[in-house]
Amino acid sequence: MASGRQRLPSTTALQVLLAVAERGSTSAAAESTSLSQSAVSKQLLALENLIGSPAFIRTPRGMVPTEVGAIYIEHARVVVKAMEDAALRVARLKPGPRVLRLQVLPIFGDRWLLPRFAQFAETHPEIEVQFTTFVSPTQSEAPDGIFHFLPEPRQEKDMHYLFGHEVLLVSAPSYWEKNGLPETIADLARGEMLEHPQTPLHWRYFAESNGKADLEVRHITRFGYYTMVIRAALAGQGMALIPRGLMLDELAAGKLVNPRGFGYRSSYGYWFAMPHGVKPNSSMESFRTWLMAQAQEMRD
């Protein structure tokens, strides 16, 4: 008696089985599988010989699965999907030189990288870029590049500075109209600050950098996400300290106003990191060259 192991059909045969079940004929199945109609018929016949029973009944409405065929169709869907998932996971574990995996900070991606990325994608359509915002402890896929917000480079990585040291104090025009344009830092201290506790862009750093370490602002509203700080500033709810590179469009359009150039130089900045000691492939070289050109153009 033949064992189940000896009666396993090929993946191609299973794909043909599913295509015929979905499309209702061998000619339609040939179109969806990129095989000739003759090849589809041969695959189906070989499958039926293997299982010892017809998989379909031919009717005026098309090919209808038999009871045996329905059983194989149900399990073929699971098998083919599992093989496709496995192939995708392996491809991502061992990407070729045209695939890049980038770990991106959400605020950086939303406000700086992604608005510019269409230019890179149009210039390099052959490069597939996969974005993620974090890597879990159990994830086996290591990113090819990571964007950081740090005070200084990490020695264990190949780091490239993008921007972020230039921090400006801004709010919407409606805020300044209501509170008056400030002449001094003491005028600013009578206002409302917007801050995110975990993002080191706070009033005290601004005051210290401007020689007013003991000067406290009247009130601080704190948000759980830094993106909410920027949104609140755009809505005129208070003042925010924001790296200039994250609000270029809003500054140019007058949606955010930086009175008298108030701001400070932060030790923090946005950096792009690659694994130290690992030679970048051609795709990474193309992306890094483009990225650094974008950052330099912005800083200029």
N, C-alpha and C positions, 0 to 999 in steps of 0.2 A: 504493500500500500504506500503511495507517495506521501511524503510529509508535506506540511504546510510550507516549509522552507523551499522545497523543490518546485512549488507551484506559485511562486511570486512573479507577477508580471513586471515588465520594465516600466520605468517612469514615463517614457514616451507613450507606451500603450495606455497608461492611466490618464495621461493628458488628453489622448485621443478619445478615450471613453468619456471623459468629462465634457469635451468639446462637442461630441455627437449628442450627448444628453442635453446640453444647453442649446445647441443650434438646430437639432432635429434632423440633420442629414449629413452624409459624409462630405458632400461638396461644400456646405457651409462650414463644417468643421475644418476642412482643408484651409480655408481662408484664415481662420483664427489661430491655427497652429503653424502656419507657414510651411505646410507640407502639401504635396500633390494629393489629389483625390485618390489616386492609386495607392500612395503610401499610407493614407489614412485607412483605406479598406484593408490593406494587408496587415496593419497594426491591429485593427479590430478583429480580423479573422484569427490572427495569432493569439489574441487574448481569449477569444471564444474557444479556440482549441485547447488552450491551457486550462480554462475553468470547466471545460466539458459541457458547455451549455450556451445557447444564444444569449447575448446581452441585450438585444433589442428585437422588437417585432416591427416589421415595416407595415405602415398603415397609410391611408390617403392623407392623413394629417402629419405624416412624418414618422420618424423612428421613435418608438415608445419603449422604454426599458421593460424588460421582463422582471420577474421577481428576483431572479439571480442577479440580473444586471443592476437592479436597484440597490442590492446589498453591496456590490462592488463599487457603485457610484458613491454611495454614502461614505465608505471607507477611503476611496480614492481621493476625495476632497481633503480629508485629514492628512493623508500621506503627502500629497503634492504641496499643500500649504506648509507642512512641517519641513519639507526639503527646501522650499523657497525661503523660509525663515532662516534655516541653517546656513544657506548660501549667503544670505544678506549679512548675518552675524559674522561669518568668516571674512567676508569682504571688508567689513568695518574694522575687524581686528587687525587685518593685514592690508591696509589700503595701498593702492599703487601710487605712483608719483603724482597722479592727477587728483587725488582726494586729500582734503584738508579737514581736520577736526579742530574747531576753535572754541575755547571756553570764554564766554563774554559776560562781563558784568551787565545786568539788565539796564541800568541807567546810562552806561556808556554806549551800549548797543543801540538803545532807543534814540538817544539824542545826538550821537556823533557817528558811529560806525555804519549803521544800516542806512541812514540817509545818503551816504556816499558809496555804499557797496554796489549799487546798480552799475556804477561806472566800471568797477573791477569785473563784475560778472559779464558785462558787454565786451570788455577787452579780452577776457579769458573765458570764453564759453566752454572750453575743454576741461576746466578745473571745477570739480564738485566741492563745495564747501558745506560742511555740516556744523551747525551752531548748537551749543549747549550753554546753560547758565551755571551749571555746577557739575561736579563729578562725585557720585556717591561712593562710600567706602567699599562697596561690593562691586563697583563697576570695573570691568577688566580693560576697557578701552581708554587708553591714555590720550589726552588731547595733544595735538601737534603744536599748539600755541595757546597761551593763556594771557588774558588782559587783567592787570592788577591795578589797584589803587593803593600805593605804598609810599612811605616816606623816603625810601632809598632802595637801590637795587639789591636783589638777593644773589649772593655769590654763587649759589649752586645752579643758577640759571643764566642763560644768555639773554640779558635785559636790554630793552631799547626804550628810551624816554619818548613819550608822545606829547603830552601837555598836562597842565593842571596846576603848576606852581603859581600862575597868575590868577588870583581870586578877587572877584569884584563884589562889592556890596550893591545890591540892586533891589528894585521893586517896580511895580507897574506905575505908569504916570498918575493913575487915580490916587495912589497912596501918597505921592509927593504933593499932589494938588490939595489933598485933605490936610496933610501935616506940614506942608511948606518945605521948600528945598533947604537942606542943611548947609550951614556955613562951616561948622566945626564938628568934630567927633562928639562933643558935648551935646550938640543939637540932635545927633543920631541917637544918643543914649536915651532921649526922651520918647523914643518910638517903640515899635513892636518887632522883635526878632523872631524868625522862623528857623527852626533847627531840627535836625535828626540826630538823636543822641549818639548813634554808632558811627556817624560820619564826622570826622574831625574838622569841620568847617564851622566853628563856633565864634560867638562874639568875643570871648576871652582871648582867643588867638589874634583876632583882628585888633582888639584894644592893646594887647601887649606889643604887637608889631608896630603900632603907631605911638608907642611911648605912653600909653594911658592904661597901664595894667590894673590900676585900682578903680577904673571907671566901669560901673555896671549899667547895663541897659535896663530900662524901666520894666519890661515884661518880655518873657520868652514863651512862645507856643511851640511845643514839640510834636513831631509827627513820627509815625512808625516806619515810614519809607521816605527816602530822600526825594524820590520823584514827586511826593506830595508837597514837599517844601517848595519845589520849583513851581508846581501848579498853584499853590497858595500865593506865592510871590506874583505870578502872572495875574491872579485875581485881585491883587491890591490889598491882600490881608496883612502884609507886613514886609519887612526887609529880609533878604536872604544873602548868604555868602555862597557864591557859585563860581566854579572855575570858568574862565571866559570861554573856553572851547566848548562848553556844554550849552551855550546860549547865544551863539553868533547870530543866528537868524533873528532871534527876538530883539537883540540889541540893535541890529541893522534896521529892523522894522519899527523900532520905537516902542515895542511891547514891554520891554524892560528898560529902565533908565538907571544909569550909574552916575549919580550926582557928584560933580567935582572929582571924579576919578577915584573915589574912596575904595580902598581895597588893601590887600597885603600879599606878600609872597609866602606861600605855604611850602612846608617841607614835603608835603604829599603831592603826588602826581600820578597820572595814568601811564603805565608801562606795559610793553608787550614782551612776553617771555617765551623762550623756546628752550627745550631740554639742553642743558650744558653738555658740550662734548659730542653732540649728535649732529652730523653734517646734514643740513637741510636739503630736501629734495628740490627738484626744479619748480614744483608748484609753490612750495614755501618761499623760495627765493623770489618768485614773481609777486607773491602776496606781500612779502616783507618790503620789497622795493616800492611797491605801490603805496603801502601803508605809511612808510616813512616819508614819502614824497607828499602825501596828503597832510601829515602832521607838520612838516616843514613849511608847506604853503600856508597853513593856518597860522603858525607862529609868526611868519613874516607879515 
